[in-house]
Amino acid sequence: MDGNPVGWFGDHPPTDERGFLDFAASLPVPDLYRAIKDAEPVSPIASHRFPSNRRRHYERMRRFPEGLVVLGDALCSFNPIYGQGMTTGALGVRLLDDSLRERRQNGGSARVGGFSRGFQRKIARVIDSPWLLTTTEDFRSPRTVGRRAWSSALLGWYTARIHRLTWSDRFTARRFLEVMHLTVRPTALFHPYIVFRALTQGSHVDQAARK
């Protein structure tokens, strides 16, 4: 079997088979437990702990060495449950390739003239969207430690309604997955239809979720 229940703040899945299954059975949605309860383990249960999201703002450095670029986990490491680390790394590689091609097409060398510092500014803008998504979700828990933006509470409230709406609304669910997989920007979740459903149908969705 291959299951991945996740816990926060000390509430983690045990690494023994019985405890693992009990933890899966305790989840609000029973789908995972139903999928694995009669399955045969193919390997020992492994536990992975991730202490925090971490972002390094190299674009803010007054001086940055030429010929060096920083991307991937060295630039920003995310909570792995959101599955955005490898995608963000791939986006960084594509941006680097595009930037080098543009530099060469303009007759310049990638090693001089502020290329590295300019690239760090570009990659910082790429990181902004997944960083906002990840930290907004993590900050929904009052126990999360870190600097909270003034908009964190409002965004957390809105995304909570979006999550519940995805259970019953196909358009919202698809748009939410597109945002989480970084194929569209987070602003896509403010499509007029989604805003209307999230704000006006929230109580209906809440009632349906409790049944």
MODELLER restraints for C-alpha pairs under 7 A, 6 or more apart:
rsr = mdl.restraints
at = mdl.atoms
rsr.add(forms.Gaussian(group=physical.xy_distance, feature=features.Distance(at['CA:1:A'], at['CA:36:A']), mean=6.02, stdev=0.5))
rsr.add(forms.Gaussian(group=physical.xy_distance, feature=features.Distance(at['CA:1:A'], at['CA:39:A']), mean=5.34, stdev=0.5))
rsr.add(forms.Gaussian(group=physical.xy_distance, feature=features.Distance(at['CA:1:A'], at['CA:40:A']), mean=5.53, stdev=0.5))
rsr.add(forms.Gaussian(group=physical.xy_distance, feature=features.Distance(at['CA:1:A'], at['CA:41:A']), mean=4.83, stdev=0.5))
rsr.add(forms.Gaussian(group=physical.xy_distance, feature=features.Distance(at['CA:1:A'], at['CA:42:A']), mean=6.16, stdev=0.5))
rsr.add(forms.Gaussian(group=physical.xy_distance, feature=features.Distance(at['CA:3:A'], at['CA:36:A']), mean=6.97, stdev=0.5))
rsr.add(forms.Gaussian(group=physical.xy_distance, feature=features.Distance(at['CA:5:A'], at['CA:13:A']), mean=6.63, stdev=0.5))
rsr.add(forms.Gaussian(group=physical.xy_distance, feature=features.Distance(at['CA:5:A'], at['CA:24:A']), mean=6.34, stdev=0.5))
rsr.add(forms.Gaussian(group=physical.xy_distance, feature=features.Distance(at['CA:6:A'], at['CA:12:A']), mean=6.48, stdev=0.5))
rsr.add(forms.Gaussian(group=physical.xy_distance, feature=features.Distance(at['CA:6:A'], at['CA:13:A']), mean=6.73, stdev=0.5))
rsr.add(forms.Gaussian(group=physical.xy_distance, feature=features.Distance(at['CA:7:A'], at['CA:13:A']), mean=6.51, stdev=0.5))
rsr.add(forms.Gaussian(group=physical.xy_distance, feature=features.Distance(at['CA:13:A'], at['CA:20:A']), mean=5.59, stdev=0.5))
rsr.add(forms.Gaussian(group=physical.xy_distance, feature=features.Distance(at['CA:13:A'], at['CA:23:A']), mean=5.79, stdev=0.5))
rsr.add(forms.Gaussian(group=physical.xy_distance, feature=features.Distance(at['CA:14:A'], at['CA:20:A']), mean=5.18, stdev=0.5))
rsr.add(forms.Gaussian(group=physical.xy_distance, feature=features.Distance(at['CA:15:A'], at['CA:45:A']), mean=5.29, stdev=0.5))
rsr.add(forms.Gaussian(group=physical.xy_distance, feature=features.Distance(at['CA:15:A'], at['CA:46:A']), mean=6.43, stdev=0.5))
rsr.add(forms.Gaussian(group=physical.xy_distance, feature=features.Distance(at['CA:15:A'], at['CA:47:A']), mean=6.61, stdev=0.5))
rsr.add(forms.Gaussian(group=physical.xy_distance, feature=features.Distance(at['CA:16:A'], at['CA:45:A']), mean=6.86, stdev=0.5))
rsr.add(forms.Gaussian(group=physical.xy_distance, feature=features.Distance(at['CA:21:A'], at['CA:33:A']), mean=6.78, stdev=0.5))
rsr.add(forms.Gaussian(group=physical.xy_distance, feature=features.Distance(at['CA:21:A'], at['CA:37:A']), mean=6.66, stdev=0.5))
rsr.add(forms.Gaussian(group=physical.xy_distance, feature=features.Distance(at['CA:24:A'], at['CA:32:A']), mean=6.59, stdev=0.5))
rsr.add(forms.Gaussian(group=physical.xy_distance, feature=features.Distance(at['CA:24:A'], at['CA:33:A']), mean=5.11, stdev=0.5))
rsr.add(forms.Gaussian(group=physical.xy_distance, feature=features.Distance(at['CA:25:A'], at['CA:33:A']), mean=5.26, stdev=0.5))
rsr.add(forms.Gaussian(group=physical.xy_distance, feature=features.Distance(at['CA:50:A'], at['CA:79:A']), mean=6.77, stdev=0.5))
rsr.add(forms.Gaussian(group=physical.xy_distance, feature=features.Distance(at['CA:52:A'], at['CA:79:A']), mean=6.78, stdev=0.5))
rsr.add(forms.Gaussian(group=physical.xy_distance, feature=features.Distance(at['CA:53:A'], at['CA:77:A']), mean=5.68, stdev=0.5))
rsr.add(forms.Gaussian(group=physical.xy_distance, feature=features.Distance(at['CA:53:A'], at['CA:78:A']), mean=4.83, stdev=0.5))
rsr.add(forms.Gaussian(group=physical.xy_distance, feature=features.Distance(at['CA:53:A'], at['CA:79:A']), mean=5.68, stdev=0.5))
rsr.add(forms.Gaussian(group=physical.xy_distance, feature=features.Distance(at['CA:54:A'], at['CA:76:A']), mean=5.65, stdev=0.5))
rsr.add(forms.Gaussian(group=physical.xy_distance, feature=features.Distance(at['CA:54:A'], at['CA:77:A']), mean=5.29, stdev=0.5))
rsr.add(forms.Gaussian(group=physical.xy_distance, feature=features.Distance(at['CA:54:A'], at['CA:78:A']), mean=6.75, stdev=0.5))
rsr.add(forms.Gaussian(group=physical.xy_distance, feature=features.Distance(at['CA:55:A'], at['CA:75:A']), mean=6.08, stdev=0.5))
rsr.add(forms.Gaussian(group=physical.xy_distance, feature=features.Distance(at['CA:55:A'], at['CA:76:A']), mean=4.27, stdev=0.5))
rsr.add(forms.Gaussian(group=physical.xy_distance, feature=features.Distance(at['CA:55:A'], at['CA:77:A']), mean=6.48, stdev=0.5))
rsr.add(forms.Gaussian(group=physical.xy_distance, feature=features.Distance(at['CA:56:A'], at['CA:75:A']), mean=5.43, stdev=0.5))
rsr.add(forms.Gaussian(group=physical.xy_distance, feature=features.Distance(at['CA:56:A'], at['CA:76:A']), mean=6.18, stdev=0.5))
rsr.add(forms.Gaussian(group=physical.xy_distance, feature=features.Distance(at['CA:58:A'], at['CA:120:A']), mean=6.44, stdev=0.5))
rsr.add(forms.Gaussian(group=physical.xy_distance, feature=features.Distance(at['CA:59:A'], at['CA:117:A']), mean=6.58, stdev=0.5))
rsr.add(forms.Gaussian(group=physical.xy_distance, feature=features.Distance(at['CA:59:A'], at['CA:120:A']), mean=5.00, stdev=0.5))
rsr.add(forms.Gaussian(group=physical.xy_distance, feature=features.Distance(at['CA:59:A'], at['CA:121:A']), mean=4.99, stdev=0.5))
rsr.add(forms.Gaussian(group=physical.xy_distance, feature=features.Distance(at['CA:59:A'], at['CA:124:A']), mean=6.86, stdev=0.5))
rsr.add(forms.Gaussian(group=physical.xy_distance, feature=features.Distance(at['CA:64:A'], at['CA:117:A']), mean=5.92, stdev=0.5))
rsr.add(forms.Gaussian(group=physical.xy_distance, feature=features.Distance(at['CA:66:A'], at['CA:111:A']), mean=6.10, stdev=0.5))
rsr.add(forms.Gaussian(group=physical.xy_distance, feature=features.Distance(at['CA:66:A'], at['CA:112:A']), mean=6.53, stdev=0.5))
rsr.add(forms.Gaussian(group=physical.xy_distance, feature=features.Distance(at['CA:66:A'], at['CA:114:A']), mean=6.85, stdev=0.5))
rsr.add(forms.Gaussian(group=physical.xy_distance, feature=features.Distance(at['CA:66:A'], at['CA:116:A']), mean=5.42, stdev=0.5))
rsr.add(forms.Gaussian(group=physical.xy_distance, feature=features.Distance(at['CA:67:A'], at['CA:111:A']), mean=5.06, stdev=0.5))
rsr.add(forms.Gaussian(group=physical.xy_distance, feature=features.Distance(at['CA:67:A'], at['CA:116:A']), mean=6.20, stdev=0.5))
rsr.add(forms.Gaussian(group=physical.xy_distance, feature=features.Distance(at['CA:68:A'], at['CA:116:A']), mean=6.00, stdev=0.5))
rsr.add(forms.Gaussian(group=physical.xy_distance, feature=features.Distance(at['CA:69:A'], at['CA:116:A']), mean=5.73, stdev=0.5))
rsr.add(forms.Gaussian(group=physical.xy_distance, feature=features.Distance(at['CA:69:A'], at['CA:120:A']), mean=6.91, stdev=0.5))
rsr.add(forms.Gaussian(group=physical.xy_distance, feature=features.Distance(at['CA:71:A'], at['CA:89:A']), mean=6.58, stdev=0.5))
rsr.add(forms.Gaussian(group=physical.xy_distance, feature=features.Distance(at['CA:71:A'], at['CA:92:A']), mean=6.14, stdev=0.5))
rsr.add(forms.Gaussian(group=physical.xy_distance, feature=features.Distance(at['CA:72:A'], at['CA:88:A']), mean=6.82, stdev=0.5))
rsr.add(forms.Gaussian(group=physical.xy_distance, feature=features.Distance(at['CA:72:A'], at['CA:89:A']), mean=4.35, stdev=0.5))
rsr.add(forms.Gaussian(group=physical.xy_distance, feature=features.Distance(at['CA:72:A'], at['CA:92:A']), mean=6.95, stdev=0.5))
rsr.add(forms.Gaussian(group=physical.xy_distance, feature=features.Distance(at['CA:77:A'], at['CA:85:A']), mean=6.58, stdev=0.5))
rsr.add(forms.Gaussian(group=physical.xy_distance, feature=features.Distance(at['CA:78:A'], at['CA:85:A']), mean=5.91, stdev=0.5))
rsr.add(forms.Gaussian(group=physical.xy_distance, feature=features.Distance(at['CA:84:A'], at['CA:181:A']), mean=6.92, stdev=0.5))
rsr.add(forms.Gaussian(group=physical.xy_distance, feature=features.Distance(at['CA:92:A'], at['CA:123:A']), mean=6.35, stdev=0.5))
rsr.add(forms.Gaussian(group=physical.xy_distance, feature=features.Distance(at['CA:100:A'], at['CA:110:A']), mean=6.29, stdev=0.5))
rsr.add(forms.Gaussian(group=physical.xy_distance, feature=features.Distance(at['CA:103:A'], at['CA:109:A']), mean=6.60, stdev=0.5))
rsr.add(forms.Gaussian(group=physical.xy_distance, feature=features.Distance(at['CA:103:A'], at['CA:110:A']), mean=6.32, stdev=0.5))
rsr.add(forms.Gaussian(group=physical.xy_distance, feature=features.Distance(at['CA:129:A'], at['CA:185:A']), mean=6.79, stdev=0.5))
rsr.add(forms.Gaussian(group=physical.xy_distance, feature=features.Distance(at['CA:129:A'], at['CA:186:A']), mean=6.63, stdev=0.5))
rsr.add(forms.Gaussian(group=physical.xy_distance, feature=features.Distance(at['CA:136:A'], at['CA:152:A']), mean=6.01, stdev=0.5))
rsr.add(forms.Gaussian(group=physical.xy_distance, feature=features.Distance(at['CA:136:A'], at['CA:155:A']), mean=6.69, stdev=0.5))
rsr.add(forms.Gaussian(group=physical.xy_distance, feature=features.Distance(at['CA:136:A'], at['CA:156:A']), mean=5.97, stdev=0.5))
rsr.add(forms.Gaussian(group=physical.xy_distance, feature=features.Distance(at['CA:137:A'], at['CA:156:A']), mean=6.49, stdev=0.5))
rsr.add(forms.Gaussian(group=physical.xy_distance, feature=features.Distance(at['CA:138:A'], at['CA:144:A']), mean=6.68, stdev=0.5))
rsr.add(forms.Gaussian(group=physical.xy_distance, feature=features.Distance(at['CA:139:A'], at['CA:152:A']), mean=6.95, stdev=0.5))
rsr.add(forms.Gaussian(group=physical.xy_distance, feature=features.Distance(at['CA:140:A'], at['CA:156:A']), mean=5.35, stdev=0.5))
rsr.add(forms.Gaussian(group=physical.xy_distance, feature=features.Distance(at['CA:161:A'], at['CA:198:A']), mean=5.74, stdev=0.5))
rsr.add(forms.Gaussian(group=physical.xy_distance, feature=features.Distance(at['CA:161:A'], at['CA:202:A']), mean=6.37, stdev=0.5))
rsr.add(forms.Gaussian(group=physical.xy_distance, feature=features.Distance(at['CA:162:A'], at['CA:198:A']), mean=6.08, stdev=0.5))
rsr.add(forms.Gaussian(group=physical.xy_distance, feature=features.Distance(at['CA:164:A'], at['CA:205:A']), mean=6.58, stdev=0.5))
rsr.add(forms.Gaussian(group=physical.xy_distance, feature=features.Distance(at['CA:165:A'], at['CA:172:A']), mean=6.95, stdev=0.5))
rsr.add(forms.Gaussian(group=physical.xy_distance, feature=features.Distance(at['CA:165:A'], at['CA:198:A']), mean=6.70, stdev=0.5))
rsr.add(forms.Gaussian(group=physical.xy_distance, feature=features.Distance(at['CA:165:A'], at['CA:205:A']), mean=6.40, stdev=0.5))
rsr.add(forms.Gaussian(group=physical.xy_distance, feature=features.Distance(at['CA:166:A'], at['CA:172:A']), mean=5.56, stdev=0.5))
rsr.add(forms.Gaussian(group=physical.xy_distance, feature=features.Distance(at['CA:166:A'], at['CA:173:A']), mean=4.29, stdev=0.5))
rsr.add(forms.Gaussian(group=physical.xy_distance, feature=features.Distance(at['CA:172:A'], at['CA:194:A']), mean=6.24, stdev=0.5))
rsr.add(forms.Gaussian(group=physical.xy_distance, feature=features.Distance(at['CA:175:A'], at['CA:189:A']), mean=6.83, stdev=0.5))
rsr.add(forms.Gaussian(group=physical.xy_distance, feature=features.Distance(at['CA:176:A'], at['CA:189:A']), mean=6.78, stdev=0.5))
rsr.add(forms.Gaussian(group=physical.xy_distance, feature=features.Distance(at['CA:178:A'], at['CA:184:A']), mean=5.82, stdev=0.5))
rsr.add(forms.Gaussian(group=physical.xy_distance, feature=features.Distance(at['CA:179:A'], at['CA:185:A']), mean=5.93, stdev=0.5))
rsr.add(forms.Gaussian(group=physical.xy_distance, feature=features.Distance(at['CA:179:A'], at['CA:186:A']), mean=5.62, stdev=0.5))
